[in-house]
Amino acid sequence: MKMIVDYELCEGHGECVVAAPEIFEMDDAGEKVVLLQENPDESLREQAVEAVKICPIAALQLEG
């Protein structure tokens, strides 16, 4: 699977970080999400799907 972040849309709400801390973290300024794993392991699928679902501005996509 592949995680995609639209950084133009991202407003740094951080909901994805809460849902999937193994995949995302906040940048040093706390303004944008940093993608830690573009191709997370299949064992993280549930967290990745949840992160996509709860992003308030739909800045995340999951392929595969």
C-alpha atoms as one frame of an Amber mdcrd trajectory, in Angstrom:
protein
   0.000   0.000   0.000   1.061   3.585  -0.580   0.165   6.598   1.561  -0.180
   9.961  -0.194  -0.344  13.338   1.552  -1.547  16.426  -0.306   0.620  19.018
   1.415  -1.241  21.838  -0.337  -4.400  20.798   1.519  -2.862  19.775   4.843
  -3.700  22.236   7.614  -1.859  20.361  10.361  -4.868  19.185  12.375  -2.829
  16.129  13.397  -5.691  13.645  13.498  -3.634  11.271  11.339  -0.770  11.418
  13.838  -3.134  10.274  16.577  -4.588   7.507  14.383  -1.277   6.275  12.961
   1.809   7.543  14.822   3.960   4.919  13.103   3.143   6.527   9.745   2.855
  10.250  10.546   4.295  12.902  12.819   4.028  16.675  12.987   6.814  18.868
  11.660   8.982  20.837  14.087   6.755  23.902  13.755   3.634  21.814  14.451
   2.028  23.106  11.267   2.170  20.224   8.789   2.186  16.467   8.838   5.368
  14.579   8.005   4.961  11.229   6.275   7.286   8.757   7.990   6.405   5.745
   5.829   5.257   6.205   2.246   4.794   2.434   1.936   3.761   1.255   5.406
   3.734  -2.406   6.249   0.479  -4.274   5.749   0.239  -4.657   9.527  -0.471
  -0.897   9.693  -3.369  -0.972   7.206  -6.077  -0.475   9.826  -4.337   2.623
  11.217  -3.694   3.984   7.707  -7.344   3.567   6.716  -8.456   5.264   9.923
  -6.090   8.190   9.316  -7.536   8.702   5.834 -11.103   8.541   7.183 -10.610
  11.056   9.989  -8.615  13.696   8.107 -10.986  16.685   8.324  -9.953  18.096
   4.947  -9.306  14.870   2.999  -5.593  15.549   2.501  -4.727  11.831   2.661
  -5.121   8.999   0.183  -4.280   5.327   0.428  -3.498   3.296  -2.681  -3.337
  -0.449  -2.766
